[in-house]
Amino acid sequence: QKGKFSAAADAYTEAITLEPSNAALYQNRALCHQKLSRWQNVAVPAVCHNLWCRVLCLKADAYSEIWQVLNDARKAIDLDPRSVKAHYLVGIACSELDLLDEAESAFMTALTLSSSPHFSSYRASVEQGLYGVKTTRQQKEQSIAMAAEDADNAVLEGLVQEAAQRHVESGDAERGAALQRDMMQQLKQLTERTAALRARPPVPECLCCQITFDIMREPMLTPSGQTFEREAIEQHLKHNGKWDPVTRQPLQVTDLRENKAVKALIDDFLRKNPWAFNG
């Protein structure tokens, strides 16, 4: 398969020399390089015997392919600014290169362009990429915050020990020990409260499909007031029968309506908790 992607990329390169203004050729070559960047993670150069040398070679090869993806996708956008696939590939490449702001912007553009039913098949992949970027950014921010808290706690612990030591040196060791216990207990409680605030909240049941039990992307409302994920309820009606899986009342695809209120709640929850998109 690696050879096929490489050969395809070479073929697109030849085609580009003949038709350099064709955006589809650049985005398809970018897609080939995206596939090749994944293969670089398993293909170890035989000439490298040192472990670290092999790892660095893999990373260099993978990053080379990813930059090729980014360059080709950007060129495709220059030629066709409304190319959903090109914007999506820019998002993927920038995510791999840790260019999170550009990645988010590219995914947002792709999401806007894919609002047409013609591009509906792209939306799930675009949304997954977008919330992946948001999750990565949130995790980085939390790591920085946790490191700062650990540093602050270390300073506070040092101050507590110094205060206790001063009581010991003044001849009141018992009071010093009691002060240290009390202050350390308060510090522990503060740390636990902070950790509780940082913990991931459960996904509200009202945002979950009653068929898949996962958080919904396209909540659809039935005449009886039930809400389901669009794909799940459409598959149910297709394979199980024309009836509501909760109320058992007759139901047709044409009866379904977008639940905009629940969609707004889902979007708000995912904005604050992007991890839930894939959770």
SENU-594012 format. One record per atom (N, C-alpha, C): residue number from 1; residue in one letter; x, y, z; atom name. Coordinates in steps of 0.001 Angstrom, whole numbers, plus 500000, padded with zeros to 6 digits. Layout:
  gukol  vexvex       x       y       z  marfi
    NUM       A       X       Y       Z     CA
...
This chain:
  gukol  vexvex       x       y       z  marfi
      1       Q  500821  498795  500000      N
      1       Q  500000  500000  500000     CA
      1       Q  500859  501261  500000      C
      2       K  501973  501228  500737      N
      2       K  502847  502396  500743     CA
      2       K  503329  502685  499331      C
      3       G  503701  501647  498603      N
      3       G  504168  501819  497232     CA
      3       G  503094  502406  496335      C
      4       K  501846  502007  496549      N
      4       K  500745  502530  495742     CA
      4       K  500546  504017  495985      C
      5       F  500600  504442  497254      N
      5       F  500443  505859  497555     CA
      5       F  501601  506664  496970      C
      6       S  502811  506109  497057      N
      6       S  503973  506799  496520     CA
      6       S  503865  506937  495008      C
      7       A  503431  505862  494359      N
      7       A  503266  505892  492905     CA
      7       A  502170  506876  492506      C
      8       A  501098  506899  493297      N
      8       A  500010  507833  493006     CA
      8       A  500479  509273  493150      C
      9       A  501278  509546  494188      N
      9       A  501804  510891  494387     CA
      9       A  502683  511303  493206      C
     10       D  503502  510364  492723      N
     10       D  504350  510657  491558     CA
     10       D  503499  510936  490321      C
     11       A  502416  510170  490175      N
     11       A  501531  510371  489021     CA
     11       A  500868  511741  489083      C
     12       Y  500453  512150  490272      N
     12       Y  499846  513474  490418     CA
     12       Y  500868  514569  490151      C
     13       T  502130  514329  490527      N
     13       T  503186  515298  490252     CA
     13       T  503351  515504  488750      C
     14       E  503328  514410  488002      N
     14       E  503422  514513  486538     CA
     14       E  502216  515249  485971      C
     15       A  501037  514945  486519      N
     15       A  499821  515602  486026     CA
     15       A  499855  517098  486313      C
     16       I  500423  517478  487465      N
     16       I  500490  518893  487836     CA
     16       I  501374  519673  486870      C
     17       T  502447  519035  486394      N
     17       T  503319  519721  485426     CA
     17       T  502576  520012  484130      C
     18       L  501594  519186  483812      N
     18       L  500805  519387  482598     CA
     18       L  499616  520321  482824      C
     19       E  499102  520323  484058      N
     19       E  497912  521129  484361     CA
     19       E  498087  521777  485744      C
     20       P  498972  522764  485843      N
     20       P  499320  523339  487155     CA
     20       P  498209  524159  487811      C
     21       S  497136  524439  487102      N
     21       S  496055  525236  487688     CA
     21       S  494882  524382  488150      C
     22       N  495065  523072  488209      N
     22       N  493999  522151  488631     CA
     22       N  494108  521906  490133      C
     23       A  493195  522480  490902      N
     23       A  493246  522357  492367     CA
     23       A  493090  520914  492822      C
     24       A  492270  520130  492120      N
     24       A  492026  518741  492530     CA
     24       A  493303  517919  492520      C
     25       L  494219  518210  491599      N
     25       L  495468  517456  491533     CA
     25       L  496322  517706  492774      C
     26       Y  496366  518946  493223      N
     26       Y  497150  519266  494418     CA
     26       Y  496537  518631  495669      C
     27       Q  495211  518715  495797      N
     27       Q  494598  518161  497010     CA
     27       Q  494679  516636  497015      C
     28       N  494629  516007  495854      N
     28       N  494756  514544  495808     CA
     28       N  496184  514109  496092      C
     29       R  497170  514898  495620      N
     29       R  498554  514574  495971     CA
     29       R  498777  514784  497462      C
     30       A  498151  515815  498012      N
     30       A  498243  516041  499461     CA
     30       A  497682  514850  500227      C
     31       L  496574  514297  499735      N
     31       L  495978  513135  500393     CA
     31       L  496929  511939  500346      C
     32       C  497624  511761  499234      N
     32       C  498616  510670  499139     CA
     32       C  499731  510860  500162      C
     33       H  500213  512081  500296      N
     33       H  501293  512337  501266     CA
     33       H  500794  512175  502699      C
     34       Q  499508  512473  502917      N
     34       Q  498952  512242  504252     CA
     34       Q  499001  510761  504586      C
     35       K  498627  509921  503619      N
     35       K  498683  508470  503834     CA
     35       K  500124  508020  504038      C
     36       L  501051  508579  503266      N
     36       L  502457  508193  503401     CA
     36       L  503029  508594  504750      C
     37       S  502578  509711  505312      N
     37       S  503089  510144  506616     CA
     37       S  502733  509141  507691      C
     38       R  501601  508441  507518      N
     38       R  501231  507398  508485     CA
     38       R  502143  506191  508346      C
     39       W  502491  505841  507090      N
     39       W  503376  504686  506887     CA
     39       W  504767  504932  507445      C
     40       Q  505186  506208  507478      N
     40       Q  506511  506505  508006     CA
     40       Q  506634  506093  509465      C
     41       N  505509  505961  510149      N
     41       N  505552  505574  511561     CA
     41       N  505876  504100  511760      C
     42       V  505821  503301  510690      N
     42       V  506105  501873  510828     CA
     42       V  507267  501427  509947      C
     43       A  507684  502265  509012      N
     43       A  508762  501888  508092     CA
     43       A  510090  502394  508641      C
     44       V  510933  501503  509150      N
     44       V  512213  501886  509756     CA
     44       V  513318  501768  508720      C
     45       P  514068  502836  508448      N
     45       P  515171  502761  507490     CA
     45       P  516200  501725  507912      C
     46       A  516563  500850  507016      N
     46       A  517473  499746  507351     CA
     46       A  518879  500234  507673      C
     47       V  519257  501418  507141      N
     47       V  520626  501899  507342     CA
     47       V  520846  502444  508747      C
     48       C  519773  502631  509497      N
     48       C  519903  503203  510839     CA
     48       C  519885  502102  511889      C
     49       H  520987  501896  512557      N
     49       H  521087  500826  513548     CA
     49       H  520882  501349  514967      C
     50       N  521231  502600  515202      N
     50       N  521039  503189  516516     CA
     50       N  519566  503524  516713      C
     51       L  519002  503174  517870      N
     51       L  517571  503362  518118     CA
     51       L  517157  504814  517946      C
     52       W  517903  505735  518588      N
     52       W  517513  507142  518501     CA
     52       W  517663  507671  517091      C
     53       C  518656  507196  516390      N
     53       C  518835  507603  514992     CA
     53       C  517631  507166  514165      C
     54       R  517146  505949  514423      N
     54       R  515992  505437  513687     CA
     54       R  514746  506261  513993      C
     55       V  514565  506609  515285      N
     55       V  513403  507412  515665     CA
     55       V  513443  508773  514977      C
     56       L  514610  509410  514974      N
     56       L  514737  510720  514353     CA
     56       L  514494  510650  512850      C
     57       C  514958  509567  512218      N
     57       C  514715  509398  510783     CA
     57       C  513219  509275  510499      C
     58       L  512547  508498  511343      N
     58       L  511098  508333  511178     CA
     58       L  510388  509672  511300      C
     59       K  510757  510436  512333      N
     59       K  510105  511720  512542     CA
     59       K  510390  512674  511393      C
     60       A  511634  512684  510913      N
     60       A  511996  513567  509814     CA
     60       A  511213  513215  508556      C
     61       D  511117  511916  508254      N
     61       D  510377  511487  507070     CA
     61       D  508896  511821  507203      C
     62       A  508330  511560  508385      N
     62       A  506909  511834  508602     CA
     62       A  506624  513321  508481      C
     63       Y  507488  514159  509097      N
     63       Y  507269  515600  509023     CA
     63       Y  507436  516109  507603      C
     64       S  508348  515507  506848      N
     64       S  508515  515900  505453     CA
     64       S  507229  515657  504668      C
     65       E  506604  514504  504891      N
     65       E  505347  514198  504211     CA
     65       E  504236  515152  504655      C
     66       I  504195  515461  505957      N
     66       I  503145  516344  506479     CA
     66       I  503287  517748  505901      C
     67       W  504527  518246  505803      N
     67       W  504724  519563  505200     CA
     67       W  504319  519553  503737      C
     68       Q  504540  518425  503058      N
     68       Q  504103  518319  501665     CA
     68       Q  502578  518382  501576      C
     69       V  501914  517716  502537      N
     69       V  500453  517794  502608     CA
     69       V  500019  519251  502744      C
     70       L  500645  519964  503665      N
     70       L  500273  521354  503943     CA
     70       L  500509  522245  502723      C
     71       N  501661  522083  502094      N
     71       N  501979  522922  500933     CA
     71       N  501013  522669  499775      C
     72       D  500729  521392  499499      N
     72       D  499815  521068  498397     CA
     72       D  498394  521542  498704      C
     73       A  497959  521342  499942      N
     73       A  496603  521761  500312     CA
     73       A  496469  523280  500228      C
     74       R  497484  524009  500659      N
     74       R  497448  525466  500556     CA
     74       R  497392  525908  499096      C
     75       K  498151  525232  498237      N
     75       K  498124  525555  496815     CA
     75       K  496738  525283  496232      C
     76       A  496122  524181  496642      N
     76       A  494773  523859  496171     CA
     76       A  493780  524942  496593      C
     77       I  493945  525463  497819      N
     77       I  493053  526528  498298     CA
     77       I  493255  527807  497497      C
     78       D  494517  528102  497134      N
     78       D  494782  529275  496296     CA
     78       D  494024  529181  494977      C
     79       L  493958  527967  494431      N
     79       L  493281  527753  493152     CA
     79       L  491773  527611  493302      C
     80       D  491340  527039  494440      N
     80       D  489908  526826  494681     CA
     80       D  489618  527069  496162      C
     81       P  489329  528314  496538      N
     81       P  489125  528653  497960     CA
     81       P  487959  527929  498621      C
     82       R  487064  527328  497841      N
     82       R  485898  526661  498413     CA
     82       R  486076  525135  498475      C
     83       S  487300  524674  498338      N
     83       S  487566  523234  498399     CA
     83       S  487505  522738  499847      C
     84       V  486474  521966  500160      N
     84       V  486316  521427  501518     CA
     84       V  487479  520501  501854      C
     85       K  487828  519633  500915      N
     85       K  488901  518657  501174     CA
     85       K  490231  519362  501430      C
     86       A  490521  520421  500677      N
     86       A  491797  521123  500856     CA
     86       A  491877  521786  502231      C
     87       H  490805  522449  502639      N
     87       H  490801  523074  503969     CA
     87       H  490924  522001  505061      C
     88       Y  490258  520882  504855      N
     88       Y  490337  519776  505821     CA
     88       Y  491776  519267  505926      C
     89       L  492458  519115  504793      N
     89       L  493834  518619  504798     CA
     89       L  494787  519618  505444      C
     90       V  494523  520913  505256      N
     90       V  495322  521924  505959     CA
     90       V  495145  521757  507466      C
     91       G  493906  521528  507892      N
     91       G  493644  521315  509308     CA
     91       G  494369  520098  509852      C
     92       I  494328  519002  509105      N
     92       I  495006  517769  509531     CA
     92       I  496513  517995  509649      C
     93       A  497099  518612  508621      N
     93       A  498550  518824  508627     CA
     93       A  498961  519757  509759      C
     94       C  498226  520849  509930      N
     94       C  498569  521799  510995     CA
     94       C  498409  521169  512380      C
     95       S  497441  520279  512518      N
     95       S  497283  519566  513798     CA
     95       S  498519  518732  514092      C
     96       E  499015  518024  513070      N
     96       E  500205  517187  513250     CA
     96       E  501443  518031  513565      C
     97       L  501477  519244  513003      N
     97       L  502626  520125  513207     CA
     97       L  502464  521020  514432      C
     98       D  501379  520824  515167      N
     98       D  501096  521574  516392     CA
     98       D  500837  523056  516106      C
     99       L  500353  523363  514909      N
     99       L  499936  524720  514566     CA
     99       L  498441  524812  514823      C
    100       L  498081  524885  516089      N
    100       L  496688  524689  516484     CA
    100       L  495761  525802  516017      C
    101       D  496223  527051  516035      N
    101       D  495359  528153  515611     CA
    101       D  495006  528021  514127      C
    102       E  496016  527734  513311      N
    102       E  495759  527575  511877     CA
    102       E  494911  526334  511610      C
    103       A  495148  525279  512388      N
    103       A  494361  524060  512230     CA
    103       A  492892  524329  512530      C
    104       E  492637  525016  513633      N
    104       E  491246  525311  514002     CA
    104       E  490574  526175  512944      C
    105       S  491296  527179  512444      N
    105       S  490740  528048  511406     CA
    105       S  490398  527257  510153      C
    106       A  491283  526331  509752      N
    106       A  491045  525526  508552     CA
    106       A  489839  524606  508733      C
    107       F  489753  523973  509887      N
    107       F  488607  523086  510145     CA
    107       F  487298  523882  510193      C
    108       M  487328  525070  510778      N
    108       M  486132  525895  510834     CA
    108       M  485676  526288  509432      C
    109       T  486628  526627  508574      N
    109       T  486291  526972  507189     CA
    109       T  485706  525760  506470      C
    110       A  486333  524597  506654      N
    110       A  485827  523372  506034     CA
    110       A  484425  523042  506535      C
    111       L  484189  523274  507821      N
    111       L  482877  522992  508402     CA
    111       L  481816  523908  507787      C
    112       T  482154  525166  507614      N
    112       T  481219  526118  506998     CA
    112       T  480923  525728  505550      C
    113       L  481959  525366  504818      N
    113       L  481791  525001  503404     CA
    113       L  481042  523685  503237      C
    114       S  481118  522804  504234      N
    114       S  480474  521489  504126     CA
    114       S  479037  521507  504627      C
    115       S  478484  522699  504865      N
    115       S  477098  522777  505332     CA
    115       S  476110  522331  504259      C
    116       S  476545  522355  503005      N
    116       S  475687  521885  501913     CA
    116       S  475506  520369  502009      C
    117       P  474300  519846  501703      N
    117       P  474067  518384  501729     CA
    117       P  475036  517613  500845      C
    118       H  475549  518273  499805      N
    118       H  476486  517612  498888     CA
    118       H  477763  517177  499601      C
    119       F  478126  517907  500671      N
    119       F  479363  517605  501407     CA
    119       F  479088  517002  502779      C
    120       S  477883  516498  502984      N
    120       S  477514  516001  504317     CA
    120       S  478434  514887  504795      C
    121       S  478994  514099  503866      N
    121       S  479872  512991  504260     CA
    121       S  481174  513480  504887      C
    122       Y  481537  514740  504628      N
    122       Y  482771  515284  505179     CA
    122       Y  482596  515785  506607      C
    123       R  481377  516136  506977      N
    123       R  481172  516873  508214     CA
    123       R  481673  516133  509454      C
    124       A  481417  514828  509523      N
    124       A  481842  514068  510705     CA
    124       A  483362  514110  510867      C
    125       S  484090  513950  509742      N
    125       S  485556  513984  509805     CA
    125       S  486060  515370  510172      C
    126       V  485418  516390  509601      N
    126       V  485823  517769  509902     CA
    126       V  485566  518092  511370      C
    127       E  484398  517713  511871      N
    127       E  484079  517972  513275     CA
    127       E  485030  517222  514196      C
    128       Q  485362  515996  513835      N
    128       Q  486299  515217  514651     CA
    128       Q  487657  515916  514715      C
    129       G  488121  516421  513568      N
    129       G  489387  517144  513549     CA
    129       G  489326  518416  514367      C
    130       L  488226  519152  514234      N
    130       L  488066  520413  514959     CA
    130       L  488072  520195  516462      C
    131       Y  487279  519243  516940      N
    131       Y  487224  519012  518383     CA
    131       Y  488501  518343  518888      C
    132       G  489204  517652  517996      N
    132       G  490508  517122  518376     CA
    132       G  491487  518249  518682      C
    133       V  491467  519292  517848      N
    133       V  492323  520460  518073     CA
    133       V  491940  521149  519379      C
    134       K  490647  521333  519590      N
    134       K  490180  521987  520811     CA
    134       K  490582  521176  522050      C
    135       T  490496  519855  521947      N
    135       T  490885  518997  523076     CA
    135       T  492379  519123  523364      C
    136       T  493194  519114  522296      N
    136       T  494638  519254  522466     CA
    136       T  494988  520575  523128      C
    137       R  494339  521660  522671      N
    137       R  494604  522969  523260     CA
    137       R  494193  522986  524739      C
    138       Q  493032  522420  525044      N
    138       Q  492555  522389  526424     CA
    138       Q  493498  521579  527307      C
    139       Q  493979  520453  526795      N
    139       Q  494908  519623  527566     CA
    139       Q  496219  520361  527841      C
    140       K  496693  521106  526845      N
    140       K  497928  521876  527037     CA
    140       K  497726  522956  528082      C
    141       E  496593  523648  528000      N
    141       E  496308  524702  528979     CA
    141       E  496196  524123  530386      C
    142       Q  495572  522961  530493      N
    142       Q  495450  522326  531802     CA
    142       Q  496806  521880  532333      C
    143       S  497663  521385  531435      N
    143       S  499003  520964  531869     CA
    143       S  499798  522143  532397      C
    144       I  499688  523283  531713      N
    144       I  500392  524486  532167     CA
    144       I  499840  524936  533517      C
    145       A  498502  524912  533643      N
    145       A  497876  525325  534901     CA
    145       A  498271  524392  536047      C
    146       M  498301  523089  535766      N
    146       M  498668  522121  536807     CA
    146       M  500123  522294  537233      C
    147       A  500998  522573  536274      N
    147       A  502413  522788  536604     CA
    147       A  502563  524028  537478      C
    148       A  501798  525083  537148      N
    148       A  501849  526306  537956     CA
    148       A  501319  526054  539369      C
    149       E  500247  525262  539458      N
    149       E  499690  524936  540776     CA
    149       E  500674  524117  541601      C
    150       D  501348  523167  540961      N
    150       D  502342  522355  541673     CA
    150       D  503472  523237  542204      C
    151       A  503884  524193  541379      N
    151       A  504950  525100  541819     CA
    151       A  504481  525955  542997      C
    152       D  503234  526453  542905      N
    152       D  502687  527255  544006     CA
    152       D  502568  526427  545286      C
    153       N  502122  525185  545141      N
    153       N  501986  524311  546312     CA
    153       N  503343  524042  546963      C
    154       A  504363  523885  546124      N
    154       A  505702  523641  546660     CA
    154       A  506183  524850  547464      C
    155       V  505884  526053  546954      N
    155       V  506263  527273  547679     CA
    155       V  505517  527358  549006      C
    156       L  504205  527071  548966      N
    156       L  503394  527130  550183     CA
    156       L  503872  526111  551216      C
    157       E  504181  524903  550755      N
    157       E  504685  523881  551678     CA
    157       E  505995  524333  552320      C
    158       G  506844  524968  551519      N
    158       G  508103  525474  552059     CA
    158       G  507888  526534  553126      C
    159       L  506915  527429  552884      N
    159       L  506605  528482  553857     CA
    159       L  506042  527891  555143      C
    160       V  505192  526849  555007      N
    160       V  504623  526183  556195     CA
    160       V  505734  525565  557025      C
    161       Q  506660  524890  556360      N
    161       Q  507766  524246  557077     CA
    161       Q  508661  525274  557753      C
    162       E  508869  526410  557081      N
    162       E  509684  527462  557688     CA
    162       E  509012  528021  558947      C
    163       A  507683  528212  558854      N
    163       A  506947  528734  560018     CA
    163       A  507015  527749  561183      C
    164       A  506855  526456  560868      N
    164       A  506928  525437  561918     CA
    164       A  508320  525385  562525      C
    165       Q  509336  525530  561675      N
    165       Q  510715  525472  562166     CA
    165       Q  511019  526641  563099      C
    166       R  510439  527800  562818      N
    166       R  510668  528955  563688     CA
    166       R  510104  528701  565084      C
    167       H  508935  528016  565151      N
    167       H  508367  527681  566468     CA
    167       H  509262  526684  567199      C
    168       V  509827  525740  566449      N
    168       V  510731  524762  567059     CA
    168       V  511950  525480  567639      C
    169       E  512511  526394  566852      N
    169       E  513707  527107  567300     CA
    169       E  513422  528019  568493      C
    170       S  512163  528466  568606      N
    170       S  511805  529328  569744     CA
    170       S  511436  528518  570981      C
    171       G  511512  527173  570877      N
    171       G  511238  526314  572020     CA
    171       G  509815  525838  572124      C
    172       D  508995  526101  571125      N
    172       D  507587  525669  571155     CA
    172       D  507361  524675  570014      C
    173       A  508023  523499  570107      N
    173       A  507951  522493  569047     CA
    173       A  506540  521951  568880      C
    174       E  505805  521806  569994      N
    174       E  504448  521247  569911     CA
    174       E  503532  522157  569102      C
    175       R  503628  523464  569368      N
    175       R  502801  524410  568627     CA
    175       R  503202  524424  567143      C
    176       G  504497  524319  566896      N
    176       G  504978  524293  565513     CA
    176       G  504447  523094  564752      C
    177       A  504462  521913  565403      N
    177       A  503964  520702  564758     CA
    177       A  502464  520801  564486      C
    178       A  501714  521374  565460      N
    178       A  500266  521523  565284     CA
    178       A  499955  522495  564154      C
    179       L  500708  523583  564078      N
    179       L  500518  524562  563009     CA
    179       L  500798  523933  561643      C
    180       Q  501858  523154  561576      N
    180       Q  502204  522512  560314     CA
    180       Q  501109  521537  559882      C
    181       R  500579  520751  560836      N
    181       R  499502  519791  560487     CA
    181       R  498264  520523  559963      C
    182       D  497874  521587  560662      N
    182       D  496674  522317  560252     CA
    182       D  496831  522949  558867      C
    183       M  497953  523582  558655      N
    183       M  498168  524273  557383     CA
    183       M  498322  523287  556222      C
    184       M  498965  522160  556468      N
    184       M  499100  521142  555424     CA
    184       M  497751  520525  555096      C
    185       Q  496891  520363  556094      N
    185       Q  495551  519841  555861     CA
    185       Q  494740  520815  555013      C
    186       Q  494850  522104  555313      N
    186       Q  494150  523110  554520     CA
    186       Q  494664  523138  553082      C
    187       L  495958  522991  552933      N
    187       L  496551  522961  551595     CA
    187       L  496067  521737  550815      C
    188       K  495966  520598  551479      N
    188       K  495472  519379  550840     CA
    188       K  494025  519552  550398      C
    189       Q  493203  520149  551253      N
    189       Q  491795  520377  550904     CA
    189       Q  491666  521319  549713      C
    190       L  492511  522351  549680      N
    190       L  492500  523289  548555     CA
    190       L  492870  522573  547257      C
    191       T  493869  521708  547325      N
    191       T  494299  520952  546137     CA
    191       T  493193  520022  545655      C
    192       E  492507  519377  546589      N
    192       E  491418  518463  546219     CA
    192       E  490255  519213  545581      C
    193       R  489933  520400  546095      N
    193       R  488849  521197  545506     CA
    193       R  489215  521632  544085      C
    194       T  490468  522003  543903      N
    194       T  490916  522408  542570     CA
    194       T  490831  521239  541593      C
    195       A  491236  520053  542045      N
    195       A  491175  518869  541190     CA
    195       A  489735  518515  540839      C
    196       A  488834  518698  541802      N
    196       A  487418  518406  541548     CA
    196       A  486838  519353  540507      C
    197       L  487250  520611  540561      N
    197       L  486773  521580  539579     CA
    197       L  487296  521260  538182      C
    198       R  488486  520646  538112      N
    198       R  489092  520317  536834     CA
    198       R  488565  519003  536257      C
    199       A  487915  518205  537049      N
    199       A  487433  516894  536602     CA
    199       A  486401  517048  535488      C
    200       R  486385  516096  534583      N
    200       R  485444  516130  533471     CA
    200       R  484020  515878  533960      C
    201       P  483097  516743  533596      N
    201       P  481706  516528  534009     CA
    201       P  481061  515436  533164      C
    202       P  480064  514745  533678      N
    202       P  479360  513742  532865     CA
    202       P  478559  514420  531768      C
    203       V  478377  513722  530651      N
    203       V  477563  514263  529562     CA
    203       V  476098  514168  529969      C
    204       P  475356  515272  529966      N
    204       P  473937  515220  530352     CA
    204       P  473145  514251  529479      C
    205       E  472254  513502  530097      N
    205       E  471470  512513  529355     CA
    205       E  470649  513155  528247      C
    206       C  470184  514386  528464      N
    206       C  469341  515039  527461     CA
    206       C  470092  515347  526169      C
    207       L  471423  515264  526204      N
    207       L  472223  515521  525007     CA
    207       L  472601  514230  524290      C
    208       C  472182  513100  524844      N
    208       C  472554  511795  524290     CA
    208       C  471390  511154  523534      C
    209       C  471740  510454  522473      N
    209       C  470738  509744  521677     CA
    209       C  470191  508563  522469      C
    210       Q  468887  508326  522358      N
    210       Q  468259  507223  523086     CA
    210       Q  468443  505881  522383      C
    211       I  469108  505905  521237      N
    211       I  469433  504655  520541     CA
    211       I  470899  504294  520759      C
    212       T  471805  505253  520503      N
    212       T  473242  504985  520617     CA
    212       T  473791  505283  522012      C
    213       F  473076  506127  522779      N
    213       F  473504  506588  524107     CA
    213       F  474766  507447  524056      C
    214       D  475143  507905  522857      N
    214       D  476275  508811  522696     CA
    214       D  475766  510231  522524      C
    215       I  476643  511199  522772      N
    215       I  476254  512588  522566     CA
    215       I  475919  512788  521090      C
    216       M  474861  513533  520829      N
    216       M  474365  513671  519462     CA
    216       M  475119  514752  518693      C
    217       R  475191  514590  517375      N
    217       R  475754  515594  516474     CA
    217       R  474635  516316  515729      C
    218       E  473637  515524  515274      N
    218       E  472497  516078  514547     CA
    218       E  471211  515603  515225      C
    219       P  470811  516250  516308      N
    219       P  469610  515813  517026     CA
    219       P  468337  516076  516221      C
    220       M  467524  515034  516068      N
    220       M  466279  515133  515311     CA
    220       M  465102  514853  516235      C
    221       L  464081  515685  516122      N
    221       L  462907  515620  516994     CA
    221       L  461759  514900  516295      C
    222       T  461096  513983  517025      N
    222       T  459932  513279  516484     CA
    222       T  458659  514002  516928      C
    223       P  457523  513737  516275      N
    223       P  456264  514375  516679     CA
    223       P  455881  514090  518131      C
    224       S  456357  512956  518684      N
    224       S  456020  512615  520068     CA
    224       S  456945  513274  521084      C
    225       G  457936  514063  520586      N
    225       G  458823  514789  521493     CA
    225       G  460114  514082  521836      C
    226       Q  460414  512954  521182      N
    226       Q  461659  512237  521428     CA
    226       Q  462759  512787  520512      C
    227       T  463997  512749  520992      N
    227       T  465127  513249  520203     CA
    227       T  466151  512149  519998      C
    228       F  466574  511982  518737      N
    228       F  467539  510946  518376     CA
    228       F  468608  511535  517461      C
    229       E  469746  510854  517401      N
    229       E  470753  511184  516403     CA
    229       E  470195  510872  515019      C
    230       R  470390  511790  514064      N
    230       R  469798  511635  512736     CA
    230       R  470114  510270  512120      C
    231       E  471392  509914  512048      N
    231       E  471775  508658  511409     CA
    231       E  471162  507463  512120      C
    232       A  471126  507508  513459      N
    232       A  470604  506374  514232     CA
    232       A  469110  506171  513981      C
    233       I  468344  507253  514000      N
    233       I  466897  507099  513813     CA
    233       I  466575  506749  512364      C
    234       E  467343  507289  511417      N
    234       E  467096  506938  510014     CA
    234       E  467412  505468  509760      C
    235       Q  468475  504957  510357      N
    235       Q  468805  503539  510207     CA
    235       Q  467747  502659  510876      C
    236       H  467243  503103  512021      N
    236       H  466181  502361  512706     CA
    236       H  464932  502260  511819      C
    237       L  464535  503395  511236      N
    237       L  463341  503403  510386     CA
    237       L  463547  502556  509132      C
    238       K  464761  502512  508652      N
    238       K  465055  501751  507441     CA
    238       K  465058  500251  507695      C
    239       H  465627  499837  508826      N
    239       H  465845  498404  509054     CA
    239       H  464836  497768  510018      C
    240       N  464279  498551  510932      N
    240       N  463408  497967  511960     CA
    240       N  461923  498243  511763      C
    241       G  461600  499296  511037      N
    241       G  460195  499601  510811     CA
    241       G  459892  501065  511037      C
    242       K  458750  501493  510560      N
    242       K  458365  502901  510615     CA
    242       K  457644  503217  511926      C
    243       W  458398  503168  513028      N
    243       W  457815  503454  514327     CA
    243       W  458869  504057  515248      C
    244       D  458402  504861  516188      N
    244       D  459270  505511  517166     CA
    244       D  459793  504453  518134      C
    245       P  461124  504317  518279      N
    245       P  461669  503264  519150     CA
    245       P  461372  503441  520633      C
    246       V  460915  504612  521050      N
    246       V  460583  504849  522453     CA
    246       V  459081  504745  522678      C
    247       T  458304  505465  521888      N
    247       T  456840  505501  522102     CA
    247       T  456092  504436  521303      C
    248       R  456761  503851  520300      N
    248       R  456157  502850  519406     CA
    248       R  455070  503437  518504      C
    249       Q  454986  504737  518449      N
    249       Q  454014  505366  517568     CA
    249       Q  454524  505370  516134      C
    250       P  453624  505388  515146      N
    250       P  454052  505424  513735     CA
    250       P  454951  506627  513468      C
    251       L  455986  506411  512652      N
    251       L  456963  507477  512402     CA
    251       L  457568  507316  511015      C
    252       Q  457638  508393  510263      N
    252       Q  458262  508433  508951     CA
    252       Q  459468  509372  508989      C
    253       V  460396  509175  508072      N
    253       V  461558  510066  507995     CA
    253       V  461115  511509  507794      C
    254       T  460061  511685  507036      N
    254       T  459563  513041  506762     CA
    254       T  458980  513721  508002      C
    255       D  458724  512939  509052      N
    255       D  458196  513517  510290     CA
    255       D  459285  514154  511149      C
    256       L  460545  513831  510859      N
    256       L  461651  514299  511692     CA
    256       L  461951  515771  511456      C
    257       R  462280  516472  512527      N
    257       R  462663  517870  512453     CA
    257       R  463926  518092  513289      C
    258       E  464765  518999  512842      N
    258       E  465973  519310  513595     CA
    258       E  465597  519924  514944      C
    259       N  466187  519381  516006      N
    259       N  465949  519928  517345     CA
    259       N  467002  521012  517599      C
    260       K  466665  522243  517231      N
    260       K  467634  523332  517297     CA
    260       K  467992  523690  518734      C
    261       A  467042  523542  519644      N
    261       A  467321  523873  521044     CA
    261       A  468367  522927  521624      C
    262       V  468180  521629  521383      N
    262       V  469150  520647  521880     CA
    262       V  470485  520802  521162      C
    263       K  470446  521112  519879      N
    263       K  471683  521319  519122     CA
    263       K  472490  522455  519731      C
    264       A  471809  523541  520123      N
    264       A  472502  524669  520751     CA
    264       A  473138  524254  522073      C
    265       L  472437  523441  522853      N
    265       L  472989  522961  524122     CA
    265       L  474199  522059  523893      C
    266       I  474107  521202  522869      N
    266       I  475227  520313  522541     CA
    266       I  476451  521115  522125      C
    267       D  476244  522100  521245      N
    267       D  477363  522924  520774     CA
    267       D  478021  523647  521947      C
    268       D  477218  524141  522889      N
    268       D  477766  524843  524048     CA
    268       D  478551  523885  524941      C
    269       F  478004  522680  525138      N
    269       F  478690  521691  525983     CA
    269       F  480013  521273  525345      C
    270       L  480021  521047  524022      N
    270       L  481244  520639  523336     CA
    270       L  482269  521771  523295      C
    271       R  481802  523007  523239      N
    271       R  482726  524127  523264     CA
    271       R  483495  524151  524591      C
    272       K  482812  523829  525670      N
    272       K  483455  523824  526987     CA
    272       K  484154  522492  527282      C
    273       N  483688  521422  526625      N
    273       N  484230  520070  526891     CA
    273       N  484478  519345  525567      C
    274       P  485458  519792  524777      N
    274       P  485677  519203  523448     CA
    274       P  486013  517725  523474      C
    275       W  486532  517228  524608      N
    275       W  486856  515811  524739     CA
    275       W  485626  514941  524535      C
    276       A  484422  515484  524813      N
    276       A  483196  514692  524754     CA
    276       A  482828  514292  523328      C
    277       F  483390  514991  522328      N
    277       F  483044  514663  520949     CA
    277       F  483418  513230  520604      C
    278       N  484578  512788  521081      N
    278       N  485025  511421  520810     CA
    278       N  484860  510525  522027      C
    279       G  484248  511057  523085      N
    279       G  484151  510278  524319     CA
    279       G  482894  509461  524397      C
